[in-house]
């Protein structure tokens, strides 16, 4: 659990020139970062720190001949930094637990505080890390503010800097190599693919994740590889749901060369939804079965489940758009309130032109009958007109007169007359 | 009696021996209530039978009652799906109703219905605007029986149905509100006659329903016709 800090009095105090050097040091340590103050940091956690530091120093000297590089090794970054910058020897290794004692005799300016704060501290006779760390935190905070408090923590070897971001855990993957033979038919890869799927799905479940896409990589005997993405509508970690999709992909795959290995890994993953189970909740009890059914439905059409969204369009047929529903909303539905029944309006996707007989009532043209599927339907009553006109906002002029009409066979239909063309249309009906 | 006792003991034995082999929905589950008391009373066992195909002839009322049934199913914690084969569902009211599926082709709607029915996860599946041959309805009926869902087809499949419903608005059932000259100006409600027929079952009820004005009224004043805009 150690950090290695490299510093040289001949290095410039700018990060950019050191960035090239840092890239080359990656051969000695897995993670390297560069500080704007001319420090190079290496993450030696899990590595033999002293050997890593020596290797890093040797590598720097190879790359920059004659440079005087010094390394500090400690479990606390600030201690490693002070060790590198203050020591005369090329390598200083601090034993864990002795960082504060090591820092105590060193001057405060090694912690690179704000110059104004450093002057204030010197003004009251505080010169070293030990002198500052012995003071109570409250006293430092009251007199020197937040910056003073932060410096006080550093002086006590309490360094909360995050030099290296946490490494995200590797995505579940599994691979199988054929050292002694190779396969010419993709279909014969199904058996190893099935075994790999089991491993990947188990890995996903352990991490509480589901996969939306798997990447299937087939290593070719002559070199190179084929990469195929296999997707699923509803993210899942169930092998039995993935297997038919992997099989379908392998069945249609044309191989340019014999295959010598297969690798499968979860490419796009999501956190699996989890909620408190209730076996008396029928929706929860059947969630797994529904998930399986939905995965097949979403495979056939992505936007299968939809919900309406109102649009500010003036024409009724364009006032509702449909937004795809997430599979999770169907698998785990929110309980809804009961609603009262009401006759609901149905709209044709496109208004249907039809012949209409008209009469004049109260100085207005009213529909008296309309012809549909070869039959005339009488309209004993009609309410209207509701007029709608405009067009500048939508780019095409329109002028419509709407009528709600009772038909002789007991239906309620919505007709309109296009006032621009004097034609009649069926817009919809109530059912 | 002896046969029934043997059947019960066989079921118990199977449940103990093969707990995973139990169907998700037992036949003891109640019918799917419509949430409308007067209609439930007209239906055998107080709702749409699970595991069976019911049909509702096309006409006024079918969507209204089945939409309300879907909402009642969701309120009970189960799922309800509505396959809109013709793509005519409209309005914001569907956000609160059963899960709406809009297939690009009618045949896809039938496939989805089979998937949903077999999953056992949907108490109610409604199919509208999809015309299928008898053998397809037989297939869907079997899927409904396997999954224990109530399947309702709006229009068609009359011969295959265990329960057939029709609804209409009689001439006196239109509750027009009229102006002083007697001209209709608004339709706030209608009275529907609903007839339920099945093997050894025939009931008829009348239900008054409001007419949904969602996205309908274009006029500023709901009681008056809109005289704006169009030229005569």
Interface residues (C-beta under 8 A of the other chain):
Chain A: X281 X282 X283 X285 X286 X287 X289 X290 X292 X293 X296 X297 X300 X301 X303 X304 X305 X306 X307 X308 X310 X316 X319 X320 X322 X325 X330 X333 X335 X336 X337 X338 X339 X340 X341 X342 X343 X344 X345 X346 X347 X348 X349 X361 X362 X364 X365 X380 X381 X382 X383 X384 X385 X386 X387 X388 X389 X390 X399 X400 X401 X402 X404 X406 X409 X410 X411 X412 X414 X419 X428 X429 X430 X431
Chain B: X24 X35 X36 X58 X59 X60 X61 X62 X63 X64 X65 X67 X68 X71 X72 X74 X75 X76 X77 X78 X79 X87 X88 X89 X90 X91 X92 X93 X94 X95 X96 X97 X99 X100 X101 X102 X103 X104 X108 X111 X112 X115 X116 X118 X119 X120 X121 X122 X123 X168 X169 X170 X171 X173 X174 X176 X181 X183 X184 X185 X186 X187 X190 X207 X209 X210 X211 X212 X214 X215 X216 X217 X218 X219 X225 X226 X227 X228 X229 X230 X231 X232
